[in-house]
């Protein structure tokens, strides 16, 4: 039985209030969802990637527990931060892999391929991260929307809730960001 968003939000608020005991209940509830997201992210990676979904979840979990300054708002906020941590872990692995190959280039993906990412395993996480960093310098809200949608798997409504903006603004910025990123990734 899938836990309700309300129950998870309530437990996250208890965690904010210092109740560390709630972690023993909260983590198992969220583990399956985190593992599903990790599997999606790893499908985007090169075929010979050595990191497994379970290891990615565990590494992300270790980083999440170290988040002392985060005041968890709700389930969407938690998964947004978790997605950000998983993205950073994958980026670190991609950078170390490229360094080991002395700059060898993996195949590139368009933004659409990265977002769908169902079958292609040749994604270049480093190029996407660099392009997202450029977008962040231009429009940080659009960059955050892309991160939450692509890496966090959040819906438009969930992104709106996390960023405290309207769903219409999310849709508009999402469209603009996709167009800009698609153009920039073609030049990579």
PALUMGU-402027 format. One record per residue: residue number from 1; residue in three letters; z, x, y of N, C-alpha, C in turn. Coordinates in Angstrom, 1 decimal, padded with zeros to 4 digits. Each point is the difference from the previous one (the first is absolute). Layout:
N
(NUM, "ALA", (Z, X, Y), (Z, X, Y), (Z, X, Y))
...
//
This chain:
188
(1, "UNK", (000.0, 000.8, -001.2), (000.0, -000.8, 001.2), (000.0, 000.9, 001.2))
(2, "UNK", (-000.9, -000.3, 001.0), (-000.2, 000.8, 001.2), (001.1, -000.4, 001.0))
(3, "UNK", (000.7, 001.1, 000.5), (001.1, -000.3, 001.0), (-000.6, -000.6, 001.3))
(4, "UNK", (000.7, -000.9, 000.6), (-000.5, -000.6, 001.2), (000.1, 001.0, 001.2))
(5, "UNK", (-000.9, -000.1, 000.9), (000.0, 000.8, 001.2), (001.3, -000.1, 000.8))
(6, "UNK", (000.5, -001.2, 000.0), (001.3, -000.3, 000.7), (001.1, 000.8, -000.6))
(7, "UNK", (000.1, 000.0, -001.4), (001.1, 000.8, -000.6), (-000.1, 001.5, 000.3))
(8, "UNK", (-001.3, 000.5, -000.1), (-000.2, 001.4, 000.3), (000.4, 000.3, 001.4))
(9, "UNK", (-000.4, -000.8, 001.0), (000.3, 000.2, 001.4), (001.5, 000.0, 000.2))
(10, "UNK", (000.7, -001.0, -000.7), (001.5, -000.1, 000.1), (000.6, 001.3, -000.5))
(11, "UNK", (-000.5, 000.6, -001.1), (000.6, 001.2, -000.6), (-000.3, 001.2, 000.9))
(12, "UNK", (-001.1, 000.0, 000.6), (-000.4, 001.1, 001.0), (001.0, 000.0, 001.2))
(13, "UNK", (000.3, -001.3, 000.4), (000.9, -000.1, 001.2), (001.4, 000.5, -000.5))
(14, "UNK", (000.4, -000.3, -001.2), (001.3, 000.5, -000.5), (000.0, 001.5, 000.0))
(15, "UNK", (-001.1, 000.5, -000.4), (-000.1, 001.5, -000.1), (000.1, 000.6, 001.4))
(16, "UNK", (-000.6, -000.7, 001.0), (000.2, 000.4, 001.4), (001.4, 000.0, 000.5))
(17, "UNK", (000.8, -000.9, -000.6), (001.4, -000.2, 000.4), (000.9, 001.0, -000.7))
(18, "UNK", (-000.6, 000.9, -000.8), (000.7, 001.0, -000.7), (000.4, -000.3, -001.5))
(19, "UNK", (-000.4, -001.1, -000.5), (000.3, -000.4, -001.4), (-001.0, 000.8, -000.9))
(20, "UNK", (000.4, 001.2, -000.5), (-000.8, 000.8, -000.8), (000.0, -000.6, -001.5))
(21, "UNK", (000.9, -000.8, -000.3), (000.0, -000.6, -001.3), (-001.2, -000.9, -000.3))
(22, "UNK", (-000.6, -000.5, 001.1), (-001.2, -000.9, -000.1), (-001.2, 000.8, -000.6))
(23, "UNK", (000.0, 001.3, 000.2), (-001.1, 000.8, -000.5), (-000.2, -000.1, -001.5))
(24, "UNK", (001.1, -000.2, -000.8), (-000.1, -000.1, -001.4), (-000.7, -001.3, -000.4))
(25, "UNK", (000.0, -001.0, 000.8), (-000.7, -001.2, -000.3), (-001.4, 000.0, 000.7))
(26, "UNK", (-000.1, 000.5, 001.2), (-001.2, 000.0, 000.7), (-001.1, 000.9, -000.6))
(27, "UNK", (000.3, 001.2, -000.4), (-001.0, 000.9, -000.5), (-000.7, -000.5, -001.2))
(28, "UNK", (000.7, -000.5, -001.0), (-000.8, -000.6, -001.2), (-000.9, -001.1, 000.4))
(29, "UNK", (000.5, -000.8, 001.0), (-000.9, -001.1, 000.5), (-001.3, 000.4, 000.6))
(30, "UNK", (000.1, 001.1, 000.7), (-001.2, 000.5, 000.7), (-000.8, 001.0, -000.8))
(31, "UNK", (000.6, 000.6, -001.1), (-000.7, 001.0, -000.7), (-001.4, -000.3, -000.5))
(32, "UNK", (-000.1, -001.2, -000.6), (-001.3, -000.4, -000.6), (-001.1, -000.1, 001.1))
(33, "UNK", (000.4, -000.5, 001.1), (-000.9, -000.1, 001.1), (-000.4, 001.3, 000.6))
(34, "UNK", (001.0, 000.9, 000.1), (-000.3, 001.4, 000.4), (-000.9, 000.7, -001.0))
(35, "UNK", (000.2, -000.2, -001.3), (-000.8, 000.6, -001.0), (-001.5, -000.5, 000.0))
(36, "UNK", (-000.1, -001.3, 000.3), (-001.3, -000.6, 000.1), (-000.8, 000.6, 001.2))
(37, "UNK", (000.7, 000.2, 001.1), (-000.6, 000.6, 001.2), (-000.4, 001.5, -000.3))
(38, "UNK", (000.9, 000.7, -000.7), (-000.3, 001.4, -000.3), (-001.2, 000.1, -000.9))
(39, "UNK", (-000.1, -000.9, -001.0), (-001.2, 000.0, -000.9), (-001.3, -000.3, 000.8))
(40, "UNK", (000.1, -000.9, 001.0), (-001.2, -000.2, 000.8), (-000.4, 001.2, 000.8))
(41, "UNK", (001.0, 000.7, 000.6), (-000.2, 001.2, 000.8), (-000.7, 001.1, -000.9))
(42, "UNK", (000.6, 000.1, -001.2), (-000.5, 001.1, -000.9), (-001.4, -000.3, -000.5))
(43, "UNK", (-000.4, -001.2, -000.1), (-001.4, -000.3, -000.4), (-001.0, 000.5, 001.0))
(44, "UNK", (000.5, 000.1, 001.3), (-000.9, 000.5, 001.0), (-000.2, 001.5, 000.0))
(45, "UNK", (000.9, 000.7, -000.8), (000.0, 001.4, 000.0), (-001.0, 000.6, -001.0))
(46, "UNK", (-000.2, 001.3, 000.0), (-000.9, 000.7, -000.9), (000.4, -000.3, -001.4))
(47, "UNK", (-000.9, 000.1, -000.9), (000.2, -000.3, -001.4), (001.0, 000.9, -000.7))
(48, "UNK", (000.1, 001.3, 000.5), (000.9, 000.9, -000.7), (001.3, 000.1, 000.7))
(49, "UNK", (000.4, -001.0, 000.7), (001.3, 000.1, 000.8), (001.1, 000.0, -001.0))
(50, "UNK", (001.0, 000.9, 000.2), (001.1, 000.2, -000.9), (001.2, -000.9, 000.3))
(51, "UNK", (000.0, -000.6, 001.1), (001.2, -000.9, 000.4), (-000.2, -001.4, -000.7))
(52, "UNK", (001.0, -000.4, -000.6), (000.0, -001.3, -000.7), (000.7, -001.1, 000.9))
(53, "UNK", (-000.3, -001.3, -000.2), (000.6, -001.0, 000.9), (001.5, 000.1, 000.0))
(54, "UNK", (000.6, 000.2, -001.2), (001.5, 000.0, -000.1), (000.5, 001.2, 000.8))
(55, "UNK", (-000.6, 001.1, 000.0), (000.4, 001.2, 000.8), (-000.1, -000.3, 001.5))
(56, "UNK", (-001.1, -000.6, 000.3), (-000.2, -000.4, 001.4), (001.1, -000.9, 000.5))
(57, "UNK", (000.3, -001.0, -000.8), (001.0, -001.0, 000.4), (001.4, 000.8, 000.1))
(58, "UNK", (000.3, 000.8, -000.9), (001.3, 000.8, 000.0), (000.1, 000.9, 001.2))
(59, "UNK", (-001.1, 000.7, 000.3), (000.0, 000.9, 001.2), (000.1, -000.9, 001.3))
(60, "UNK", (-000.7, -001.1, 000.1), (000.1, -000.8, 001.1), (001.4, -000.6, 000.2))
(61, "UNK", (000.6, -000.4, -001.2), (001.4, -000.5, 000.0), (000.9, 001.0, 000.6))
(62, "UNK", (-000.1, 001.3, -000.4), (000.9, 001.0, 000.5), (-000.1, 000.2, 001.5))
(63, "UNK", (-001.3, -000.2, 000.5), (-000.1, 000.1, 001.5), (000.5, -001.3, 000.7))
(64, "UNK", (-000.1, -001.1, -000.7), (000.5, -001.3, 000.6), (001.5, 000.0, 000.1))
(65, "UNK", (000.7, 000.6, -001.0), (001.4, 000.0, 000.0), (000.5, 001.0, 001.1))
(66, "UNK", (-000.8, 000.9, 000.4), (000.4, 000.9, 001.1), (-000.2, -000.6, 001.4))
(67, "UNK", (-000.6, -001.2, 000.0), (-000.2, -000.6, 001.3), (001.3, -000.6, 000.5))
(68, "UNK", (000.8, 000.8, 000.7), (001.3, -000.5, 000.5), (-000.2, -000.8, 001.3))
(69, "UNK", (-001.0, 000.3, 000.8), (-000.1, -000.7, 001.3), (-000.9, -001.3, 000.0))
(70, "UNK", (-000.5, -000.3, -001.2), (-000.8, -001.2, -000.1), (000.9, -001.2, -000.1))
(71, "UNK", (-000.3, -001.1, 000.7), (000.7, -001.2, -000.1), (-001.0, -001.0, -000.6))
(72, "UNK", (000.1, -000.2, -001.3), (-001.0, -000.8, -000.7), (000.0, -001.4, 000.5))
(73, "UNK", (-001.2, -000.5, 000.4), (-000.1, -001.3, 000.6), (-000.2, -001.1, -001.1))
(74, "UNK", (-000.9, 000.4, -000.9), (-000.3, -001.0, -001.1), (-000.8, 000.7, -001.1))
(75, "UNK", (-000.5, -000.7, -000.9), (-000.8, 000.5, -001.1), (-001.2, 000.7, 000.5))
(76, "UNK", (-000.8, -000.6, 000.9), (-001.2, 000.6, 000.5), (000.3, 001.3, 000.7))
(77, "UNK", (001.0, 000.1, 000.8), (000.4, 001.2, 000.6), (000.3, 001.1, -001.0))
(78, "UNK", (000.7, -000.3, -001.0), (000.3, 000.9, -001.1), (-001.2, 000.6, -000.6))
(79, "UNK", (-001.0, -000.9, -000.4), (-001.2, 000.4, -000.6), (-000.9, 000.8, 000.9))
(80, "UNK", (000.1, -000.3, 001.3), (-000.7, 000.8, 001.0), (000.4, 001.4, 000.0))
(81, "UNK", (001.4, 000.2, 000.0), (000.5, 001.3, 000.0), (-000.2, 000.7, -001.3))
(82, "UNK", (000.1, -000.7, -001.1), (-000.3, 000.5, -001.3), (-001.5, 000.5, -000.1))
(83, "UNK", (-000.9, -000.8, 000.5), (-001.4, 000.4, 000.0), (-000.2, 001.2, 000.8))
(84, "UNK", (000.6, 000.1, 001.2), (-000.1, 001.2, 000.8), (000.5, 001.3, -000.8))
(85, "UNK", (001.1, -000.2, -000.7), (000.5, 001.2, -000.8), (-000.9, 000.4, -001.1))
(86, "UNK", (-000.6, -001.0, -000.7), (-000.9, 000.3, -001.1), (-001.3, 000.6, 000.6))
(87, "UNK", (-000.4, -000.4, 001.2), (-001.2, 000.6, 000.6), (000.3, 001.5, 000.3))
(88, "UNK", (001.2, 000.3, 000.5), (000.3, 001.3, 000.3), (000.1, 000.9, -001.2))
(89, "UNK", (000.6, -000.5, -001.1), (000.1, 000.7, -001.3), (-001.4, 000.3, -000.5))
(90, "UNK", (-000.9, -001.0, 000.0), (-001.4, 000.2, -000.4), (-000.7, 001.0, 000.9))
(91, "UNK", (000.2, 000.0, 001.2), (-000.6, 000.9, 001.0), (000.5, 001.4, -000.3))
(92, "UNK", (001.3, 000.2, -000.3), (000.5, 001.3, -000.3), (-000.7, 000.6, -001.3))
(93, "UNK", (-000.1, -000.9, -001.0), (-000.7, 000.4, -001.2), (-001.4, 000.4, 000.2))
(94, "UNK", (-000.7, -000.8, 000.8), (-001.4, 000.2, 000.3), (-000.2, 001.3, 000.7))
(95, "UNK", (000.9, 000.3, 001.0), (-000.1, 001.2, 000.8), (000.3, 001.2, -001.0))
(96, "UNK", (001.0, -000.1, -000.8), (000.2, 001.2, -000.9), (-001.1, 000.2, -001.0))
(97, "UNK", (-000.6, -001.1, -000.4), (-001.2, 000.1, -001.0), (-001.1, 000.7, 000.7))
(98, "UNK", (-000.3, -000.4, 001.3), (-001.1, 000.6, 000.7), (000.3, 001.5, 000.3))
(99, "UNK", (001.3, 000.3, 000.3), (000.3, 001.4, 000.2), (-000.2, 000.8, -001.2))
(100, "UNK", (000.4, -000.6, -001.2), (-000.2, 000.7, -001.2), (-001.5, 000.3, -000.3))
(101, "UNK", (-000.8, -000.9, 000.5), (-001.5, 000.2, -000.3), (-000.6, 000.7, 001.2))
(102, "UNK", (000.8, 000.5, 000.9), (-000.5, 000.7, 001.2), (-000.9, -000.8, 000.8))
(103, "UNK", (000.4, -001.2, 000.3), (-000.8, -000.8, 000.9), (-001.1, -000.8, -000.7))
(104, "UNK", (000.0, -000.1, -001.3), (-001.0, -000.8, -000.7), (000.1, -001.4, 000.4))
(105, "UNK", (-001.2, -000.6, 000.2), (-000.1, -001.4, 000.5), (-000.1, -001.0, -001.1))
(106, "UNK", (000.8, -001.0, 000.0), (-000.1, -001.1, -000.9), (-001.0, -001.0, 000.6))
(107, "UNK", (-000.6, -000.9, -000.8), (-000.9, -000.9, 000.5), (000.6, -000.9, 001.0))
(108, "UNK", (-000.8, -000.5, 001.0), (000.5, -000.8, 001.0), (-000.2, -001.5, -000.3))
(109, "UNK", (000.9, -000.8, 000.6), (-000.1, -001.5, -000.2), (-000.1, -000.6, 001.4))
(110, "UNK", (-000.7, -001.1, 000.0), (000.0, -000.8, 001.3), (001.3, -000.7, 000.1))
(111, "UNK", (000.3, -000.6, 001.1), (001.2, -000.7, 000.2), (000.1, -001.2, -001.0))
(112, "UNK", (-001.2, -000.7, -000.1), (000.0, -001.2, -000.9), (000.3, 000.5, -001.4))
(113, "UNK", (-000.5, 001.1, -000.5), (000.2, 000.5, -001.3), (001.5, 000.4, -000.2))
(114, "UNK", (000.6, 000.5, 001.1), (001.4, 000.3, -000.1), (000.8, -001.2, -000.1))
(115, "UNK", (-000.3, -001.1, 000.8), (000.7, -001.2, 000.0), (-000.1, -000.7, -001.4))
(116, "UNK", (-001.2, -000.1, -000.5), (-000.2, -000.7, -001.3), (000.5, 001.0, -001.1))
(117, "UNK", (-000.5, 001.2, 000.0), (000.5, 001.1, -000.8), (000.2, -000.4, -001.5))
(118, "UNK", (-000.7, -001.0, -000.5), (000.3, -000.5, -001.3), (-000.4, 001.0, -001.1))
(119, "UNK", (-001.2, 000.5, 000.1), (-000.6, 000.9, -001.0), (-000.2, 001.4, 000.4))
(120, "UNK", (-000.2, 000.3, 001.2), (-000.3, 001.4, 000.4), (001.2, 000.9, 000.1))
(121, "UNK", (-000.1, 001.1, -000.6), (001.2, 000.9, -000.1), (-000.3, 001.3, 000.9))
(122, "UNK", (-001.0, 000.0, 000.9), (-000.3, 001.2, 000.7), (000.4, 000.0, 001.4))
(123, "UNK", (001.0, -000.8, 000.4), (000.4, -000.1, 001.4), (000.6, 001.2, 000.6))
(124, "UNK", (-000.3, 000.2, 001.3), (000.5, 001.2, 000.7), (001.1, -000.5, 000.9))
(125, "UNK", (001.2, 000.1, -000.5), (001.2, -000.5, 000.7), (000.2, 000.9, 001.3))
(126, "UNK", (-000.3, 001.2, -000.1), (000.1, 000.9, 001.2), (-000.8, -000.5, 001.1))
(127, "UNK", (-001.3, -000.2, -000.2), (-001.0, -000.5, 001.0), (000.5, -001.3, 000.6))
(128, "UNK", (000.5, -000.9, -000.9), (000.4, -001.3, 000.5), (001.3, 000.2, 000.9))
(129, "UNK", (000.9, 000.8, -000.4), (001.2, 000.3, 000.8), (-000.4, 000.6, 001.3))
(130, "UNK", (-000.9, 001.0, 000.0), (-000.4, 000.6, 001.3), (-000.6, -001.1, 000.9))
(131, "UNK", (-000.8, -000.8, -000.5), (-000.7, -001.0, 000.8), (001.0, -001.0, 000.5))
(132, "UNK", (001.0, -000.4, -000.9), (001.0, -000.9, 000.5), (000.9, 000.6, 001.1))
(133, "UNK", (000.2, 001.3, -000.1), (000.7, 000.7, 001.1), (-000.7, -000.1, 001.3))
(134, "UNK", (-001.3, 000.2, -000.1), (-000.9, -000.2, 001.2), (000.1, -001.4, 000.6))
(135, "UNK", (000.0, -001.0, -000.9), (000.1, -001.3, 000.5), (001.4, -000.3, 000.6))
(136, "UNK", (001.0, 000.6, -000.6), (001.4, -000.2, 000.5), (000.1, 000.6, 001.4))
(137, "UNK", (-000.7, 001.1, 000.3), (000.0, 000.5, 001.4), (-000.7, -000.9, 001.0))
(138, "UNK", (-001.0, -000.8, -000.5), (-000.7, -000.9, 000.8), (000.7, -001.4, 000.1))
(139, "UNK", (000.4, -000.5, -001.1), (000.7, -001.3, -000.1), (001.0, 000.0, -001.2))
(140, "UNK", (001.2, 000.2, 000.3), (001.0, 000.1, -001.0), (000.2, -001.3, -000.8))
(141, "UNK", (-000.1, -001.1, 000.7), (000.1, -001.3, -000.7), (-001.1, -000.2, -001.0))
(142, "UNK", (-001.2, 000.3, 000.3), (-001.1, -000.1, -001.0), (000.2, 000.9, -001.1))
(143, "UNK", (000.5, 001.2, 000.2), (000.2, 001.0, -001.1), (001.1, -000.5, -000.9))
(144, "UNK", (001.1, -000.6, 000.6), (001.1, -000.6, -000.8), (-000.5, -001.2, -000.9))
(145, "UNK", (-000.9, -000.8, 000.6), (-000.6, -001.1, -000.7), (-000.8, 000.5, -001.2))
(146, "UNK", (-000.8, 001.0, 000.2), (-000.8, 000.6, -001.1), (000.9, 000.5, -001.1))
(147, "UNK", (001.0, 000.7, 000.4), (001.0, 000.6, -001.0), (000.7, -001.1, -000.8))
(148, "UNK", (000.4, -001.0, 000.7), (000.7, -001.1, -000.7), (-000.9, -000.8, -000.9))
(149, "UNK", (-001.3, -000.2, 000.4), (-000.9, -000.8, -000.8), (-000.6, 000.8, -001.1))
(150, "UNK", (-000.4, 001.3, 000.3), (-000.7, 000.8, -001.1), (001.1, 000.6, -000.9))
(151, "UNK", (001.0, 000.7, 000.5), (000.9, 000.7, -000.8), (001.2, -000.9, -000.5))
(152, "UNK", (000.3, -001.0, 000.9), (001.1, -000.9, -000.4), (-000.4, -001.2, -000.7))
(153, "UNK", (-001.2, -000.4, 000.0), (-000.5, -001.2, -000.7), (000.5, -001.2, 000.6))
(154, "UNK", (000.5, 000.0, 001.3), (000.5, -001.2, 000.6), (-001.1, -000.9, 000.5))
(155, "UNK", (000.4, -001.3, 000.0), (-001.0, -001.0, 000.6), (000.1, 000.0, 001.5))
(156, "UNK", (-001.0, -000.7, 000.6), (000.0, -000.1, 001.5), (001.3, -000.5, 000.5))
(157, "UNK", (000.5, -001.1, -000.7), (001.3, -000.6, 000.5), (001.2, 000.9, -000.2))
(158, "UNK", (000.0, 000.8, -001.1), (001.1, 001.0, -000.2), (-000.1, 001.1, 001.0))
(159, "UNK", (-001.2, 000.5, 000.4), (-000.1, 001.0, 001.0), (000.5, -000.6, 001.3))
(160, "UNK", (-000.4, -001.2, 000.3), (000.4, -000.6, 001.3), (001.5, -000.1, 000.1))
(161, "UNK", (000.7, -000.3, -001.2), (001.4, -000.1, 000.0), (000.7, 001.4, 000.2))
(162, "UNK", (-000.5, 001.0, -000.7), (000.5, 001.3, 000.2), (-000.1, 000.6, 001.4))
(163, "UNK", (-001.2, -000.2, 000.6), (-000.3, 000.5, 001.3), (000.4, -000.9, 001.1))
(164, "UNK", (000.5, -001.2, -000.4), (000.4, -001.0, 001.0), (-001.1, -000.3, 001.0))
(165, "UNK", (-001.2, -000.3, -000.5), (-001.2, -000.4, 000.8), (-000.6, -001.2, -000.7))
(166, "UNK", (-000.9, -000.7, 000.6), (-000.6, -001.2, -000.6), (-001.0, 000.4, -001.0))
(167, "UNK", (-000.2, -000.9, -001.0), (-001.1, 000.3, -001.0), (-001.4, 000.1, 000.6))
(168, "UNK", (-000.2, -000.7, 001.1), (-001.3, 000.1, 000.7), (-000.2, 001.4, 000.5))
(169, "UNK", (001.1, 000.6, 000.6), (-000.1, 001.4, 000.5), (-000.3, 001.0, -001.2))
(170, "UNK", (000.7, -000.3, -001.1), (-000.2, 000.9, -001.2), (-001.5, -000.1, -000.4))
(171, "UNK", (-000.5, -001.2, -000.1), (-001.4, -000.1, -000.4), (-001.0, 000.7, 000.9))
(172, "UNK", (000.3, -000.2, 001.3), (-000.9, 000.6, 001.0), (000.1, 001.5, -000.1))
(173, "UNK", (001.2, 000.6, 000.0), (000.2, 001.4, 000.0), (-000.5, 000.6, -001.4))
(174, "UNK", (000.2, -000.8, -001.0), (-000.5, 000.5, -001.4), (-001.5, 000.1, 000.0))
(175, "UNK", (-000.7, -001.0, 000.6), (-001.5, 000.1, 000.1), (-000.4, 001.2, 000.8))
(176, "UNK", (000.6, 000.2, 001.2), (-000.4, 001.1, 000.8), (000.3, 001.4, -000.7))
(177, "UNK", (001.2, 000.1, -000.6), (000.3, 001.2, -000.7), (-000.9, 000.3, -001.1))
(178, "UNK", (-000.4, -001.0, -000.8), (-000.9, 000.2, -001.1), (-001.3, 000.5, 000.5))
(179, "UNK", (-000.5, -000.6, 001.0), (-001.3, 000.5, 000.6), (000.1, 001.4, 000.5))
(180, "UNK", (001.0, 000.3, 000.7), (000.2, 001.4, 000.5), (000.1, 001.0, -001.1))
(181, "UNK", (000.9, -000.3, -001.0), (000.2, 000.9, -001.1), (-001.2, 000.2, -000.9))
(182, "UNK", (-000.8, -001.1, -000.2), (-001.2, 000.1, -000.7), (-001.0, 001.0, 000.6))
(183, "UNK", (-000.1, -000.1, 001.4), (-000.9, 000.9, 000.7), (000.5, 001.4, -000.1))
(184, "UNK", (001.3, 000.2, 000.2), (000.5, 001.4, 000.0), (-000.1, 000.6, -001.4))
(185, "UNK", (000.3, -000.8, -001.0), (-000.1, 000.6, -001.4), (-001.4, 000.4, -000.4))
(186, "UNK", (-001.0, -000.6, 000.6), (-001.4, 000.3, -000.3), (-000.2, 001.4, 000.5))
(187, "UNK", (000.7, 000.5, 001.0), (-000.2, 001.3, 000.6), (000.8, 001.1, -000.7))
(188, "UNK", (000.9, -000.4, -000.9), (000.8, 001.0, -000.7), (-000.8, 000.8, -001.0))
//
